Structure formats: structure tokens, C-alpha cells
Amino acid sequence: MVEQSVHTGIFSGPGQGELFTTAYFHRPRELIKETTEAGFIEVELFQIEGPGFLVHDLAERWNDPARRNALLQAARLMEQEDEILALSSHLLAVARRPD
């Protein structure tokens, strides 16, 4: 199932034990292309989770203002880096409808 999902982007969860959904895993390039083909312009992608999920002591760091600022700065620096976008479990496409 994992191999098929990696090759096709299609994840078929129903009927697979405790897995509850069917989903499509977009690669960043695919999401940009799909959004553009739908007629939108100025497409930008953003990570939803950012690098915070990699930090094992996130709650502790978040409670310290200086460390929180460092985390936020890292997230802002990385949120649109092409090579890092796919690291996020969820992406957000932001675009404009042509006038």
C-alpha cells in the first residue's frame, strides 16, 4: 500500500483496517500545475505544519519567548522553500483569480 501510494499519489484507506480515508498526495509541482490549470494565477505554496513537528520539545520551546521567536523565524524562512515544501504533511495553495 505504501509503495503504491508513493508511485501513484493515491492513498486508499477504506477497507485497510483502521485507516479511514482516501486521499491524494500532491507533490508541490503537481499542486501548482493543477491550480494553474484551474485558471488561477500567481500561485504560491506554503507549508501548513512547518518545521515544528521535527522538534521533540516543541511545547517547552514554545513557552520560552526567545525560543518561540527562533522557531517562528525558522518557519518563515522555510515555508516557501521549494526543496523543503514536500516535508510538510499539508500544503496550502494561495492564488488569484484573473481579473
C-alpha positions in Angstrom: 0.0 0.0 0.0 2.8 2.4 0.8 4.7 1.6 -2.4 1.5 2.2 -4.5 0.8 5.5 -2.7 4.3 6.7 -3.4 4.2 5.8 -7.1 0.6 7.0 -7.8 -0.1 9.6 -5.1 -3.4 7.8 -4.3 -3.9 6.5 -0.8 -6.9 4.1 -0.4 -7.6 3.9 3.3 -11.1 2.4 3.5 -11.0 -1.4 3.9 -7.5 -1.2 5.3 -8.0 -1.9 9.0 -8.1 1.3 11.0 -7.3 3.6 8.0 -10.3 5.9 7.5 -10.0 7.9 4.3 -8.9 8.0 0.7 -6.6 10.8 -0.2 -4.3 12.1 -3.0 -0.8 13.1 -2.0 0.2 16.1 -4.2 3.8 16.8 -5.0 4.4 20.5 -4.8 4.9 20.8 -8.6 1.6 18.9 -9.2 -0.4 21.2 -6.9 1.0 24.3 -8.7 0.2 22.8 -12.1 -3.3 21.8 -11.0 -4.1 25.2 -9.6 -2.8 26.9 -12.7 -4.7 24.6 -15.0 -7.9 25.5 -13.0 -7.3 29.1 -14.2 -5.7 30.7 -11.2 -2.6 32.9 -11.4 0.2 33.9 -9.1 0.1 30.5 -7.4 2.2 30.3 -4.2 2.5 27.2 -1.9 3.0 27.3 1.8 3.7 24.6 4.4 1.0 24.2 7.0 2.9 22.4 9.8 6.3 24.0 9.2 9.4 22.6 10.9 7.8 22.4 14.3 6.9 18.8 14.0 10.6 17.9 13.9 11.2 19.5 17.4 10.8 16.9 20.1 10.3 19.5 22.9 8.1 21.9 21.0 5.9 22.8 24.0 8.9 23.7 26.1 10.4 25.8 23.4 7.1 27.5 22.6 6.8 28.6 26.2 10.1 30.4 26.1 9.6 33.7 24.1 13.2 33.8 22.7 13.0 30.1 21.6 9.4 30.7 20.2 10.7 33.6 18.1 13.5 31.4 16.8 11.0 28.7 15.8 8.8 31.2 14.1 11.8 32.7 12.2 12.8 29.2 11.0 9.2 28.5 9.9 9.1 31.8 8.0 12.4 31.1 6.3 11.4 27.6 5.2 7.6 28.0 4.5 8.1 28.5 0.7 11.5 26.8 0.0 10.9 24.6 -3.0 13.2 21.8 -1.8 11.5 21.7 1.6 7.8 22.1 0.8 7.2 18.4 0.5 8.4 17.9 4.0 5.1 19.2 5.3 2.2 16.8 5.6 -0.1 19.5 4.3 0.3 22.3 1.7 -1.7 25.4 1.2 -2.1 26.8 -2.3 -2.7 30.6 -2.5 -3.6 32.1 -5.8 -5.6 34.8 -7.5 -8.4 34.6 -10.0 -7.6 36.5 -13.1 -9.4 39.9 -13.4 
